Amino acid sequence: MTLTPNRRMALVAVVTLVLDQLTKFAVLRFLGYAEERVVVDGFFKFVHWGNTGAAWSMFHNSNALLTIIALLALLALFLTRHHFGLEHCLGQWALGLMFGGIVGNIIDRLVHHHVVDFLYFHVRTRSGNEAGFPAFNVADSGICVGVGLMFLLSWQMDEHKATPPAAAPAETASKESSVTSSKEA
């Protein structure tokens, strides 16, 4: 079976979604709400935190509104996917990661009424407090990596547009001989 751009994108989305939901299922099964398990002391924990807002808990307690916004963004991204480098493998991966991540977090918002976050990286300050990056999940990672790949793809595409294509050796030789012929005449 040949993977068309849409099939590759869908496969990446499904794998991202399945990994996201399996890891969240494990968190829900093995960690009580607000429970933490230290993996690397002073650096990384598995946690079970709920987020009713967006990234960094912005718009806290806006679960319904953020669900609608995510559904509209998913629809707009799907309908305009051909504008996002779908003809490139990198674009297919990027869109697939974003689609899988968006759907994973929408499922959380609809089923649990919050996004389940469980990966928490932090450092211990001199005072003994933790300073950390906000907890996140596989869906968040898929969205962020997908957006990063889109930026990379857009830079690559801009580079190709800015660099004029090199003339083929036969064309160059032909142009040089015609210039020489016209100078001799």
N, C-alpha and C positions, 0 to 999 in steps of 0.2 A: 504494500500500500504506500503510495507516494503521499508525503505530507505537503498539502497545499498551504499557503500562508495562513488561511483561516483555520485549518486543522491544527497546524503547529501552535498557533496562538491559543486555540481552545484546549489543546493538550497541556500546555504550560499553565493555563488558568485552572484546569481541573486538578492537576498535581498540586498547585499552590493551595487551592481550596481544601483538598483532602488533607494535606499536611497541616494546614491551619486548624481544621476541625478536629483532627486526631490529637494534636497537641493540646488543644483546649479541652477536649474530652478527658485527657489524662489529668490535666490540672483540676478540673471539676471533680474528678473521681478520687484523686489522692491528696488534694489540699483543700482545707476548709476555707471559707471566705476570709480574706485578710491574713491567712496563714502564710508563713515564709519558711523556706528550706535553704540553708546556706550551702552553696556548692563550692565556692572559693571564698574563704573568709576575707572580709574587707574588700571584696571586688564584685562577686556575682551571686545572686540568689534567684531561686524560683519563688515566685509569689503568686498569690491569687487576689488580684485587685480588679475591681470593676470601674469602668470609665463611662460615664453618661455624657461626656463631652467629646471634643475633638482632640487633636494632638495636644499634649501637655495639659490636658483637662480644660482647655479653653472651651467656653460655652457650656460649662458644667450644667447638668440637668436639662439638656436640650436634646435628649435622645430621639424623640419623635421628629423634630425638625431636622436633625442630622441624618436620620434615616431617609427622609424625603429628599434631602439634598444629595445624599449618596446615590439614591435610585436615579435621580435626574442626571447626575454626573455620569453614572454608568451608562445610561441610555445615550447621552450626548457623545460620550467617548466611543461607544459601539457604532453609532450612526456615522461618525466622522473618522473612523479608524483608518480609512484609506489616505487620510492626510498626515498620518503619523508614521510613515516609513514602513507600512505593512509589506512592501515588496522586499524589504531587507530582513534577514534572519534576526538581526538585533532588534528591529522594530517589532517583530512577531513575539519575541521573548519579552520585551518591555510591556507590550499591551497585555500579553497573557498574565504576567506577574501582577499588573495593576488590576485587571479584571478579577482574577482569583482573590486578591487581597480585598478589594472593595466588596465582593460578594460575601467573603468570610466575615467581615465586620458587620455587614447588613444582617446576616443570619444571627449573629450575637445580639444585635440590637432588637431584632424581632423576637427571638426566643428567650433571652436572658434579661432584656431591657437595659443592657449595658454591654460594652465591649470587654471581653475577658483579656486582661493583660497579665503576663506572667514572667517575662524576661526582664530582670532588673540588674543593671550594672551600676556600681557605685564605688566610691573611695571613702575611706575614713579620714576625717579631718583631724588636726592636732587636738581639737577639743573633744574628740571621740564621737562627734556626730557623723552621720552619713551625708555625703553630697553625691547625688546620683542623676543619671539620665532617666527621664520618665520611663516607667515600665512599658513594655510593648509586646507584640506577639508576631507570629509568622505572617499574618495578613498585613500588618503594618510594614514589616520587612519587605514583603512583595511589592507593596505600593511604592515604598521609598527606592528600592532597587530598580523597579520599573521606570520611575521618573528619572532616576540617575542615568539609566540606559538611554532614555529618550534624549536627554541633554547630550550625551556622548554621540548619539546618532545625528542629532541636529548639527553638532560641530563638524562631524565627518562630512555631512552633506554640504555644509557651507564651504568647507575646504575644497571639495570637488567643484563647486560652482565658481570659486575664486581662482582656481588654477586652470588656465586655458589648456585644452588638450594638446599634447605634443603632436606635431605633424609627422606623419609616417615617413620613413626614409625614402621611399619611392617618390612621394609627393615633393619632398625637399629637393631631391636630385632633379626632378622635372622642373621645379620652379627656378633652381639655380641655372639650369641649361637654357631656359627661356630668357632669363635675365642676361646671360652671357651672349646669347644670340642677338638680342635686341641692342646690346652695347656695340657689337661688331658691325651691325648694319648701319 
